[in-house]
Amino acid sequence: MPDRGTWGQAVNDFFRYLAQAAAAAGLMAAVATAPDPAAAFGAVAIGEPANIAKRGVAIGTGYNYPTKEGAEARALKECLAFKDAPPDTRALCKVVKTFERQCYAIALDPKNGTPGFGWSVMTEKTQAESAAMARCRDTAGKSRVQFCKMTASNCDAAKPQ
């Protein structure tokens, strides 16, 4: 039988190995489910009722996915789970745009009960942001034009930001 010092060291080494293996497995799982930064597919999903001021809007995006289907699935999942929209608005969610090597932008008036909302997908991030803001202002009404805010914008990894 090994002496107490050798036995204790063996037990410590074993548990250290288990901890390292568990950490490595967790890291591998996180990497496997994260978007691929070298990928180039993205999608935007929107739940847009006829009257945004009364029923809100639901939004979801997915970008940096290796497939168009992966980006669409992520965008739709986010849209259906959009916490600031009521269930009947989330039920309207559908993928409205897929893109490759481009940028998306979403702008809205953050005050509940207002209609200002716009989104865009363009080659350059600044272009997408400008177009989304213009659409938000067009729908906001004169008294709310100045309240439109950029709420999200990003480019896939293949597109320089």
Number of C-alpha atoms within 10 A of each C-alpha: 5 8 7 9 8 11 12 12 11 13 11 12 12 11 12 12 12 12 12 11 12 12 12 12 12 12 11 11 11 11 11 10 8 10 20 17 13 13 19 22 27 31 28 30 27 26 25 20 18 10 12 20 16 12 21 23 25 29 26 24 27 26 32 26 24 16 15 19 14 17 26 27 18 22 28 26 18 21 27 23 18 20 12 13 20 14 14 13 22 26 17 16 26 21 20 13 16 21 22 22 19 24 27 31 26 27 25 26 24 15 12 12 13 20 24 27 27 25 25 22 26 18 16 17 21 16 16 23 26 19 21 28 26 20 19 27 24 17 19 22 13 9 7 17 18 12 16 24 20 20 15 14 19 23 26 25 21 15 18 12 12
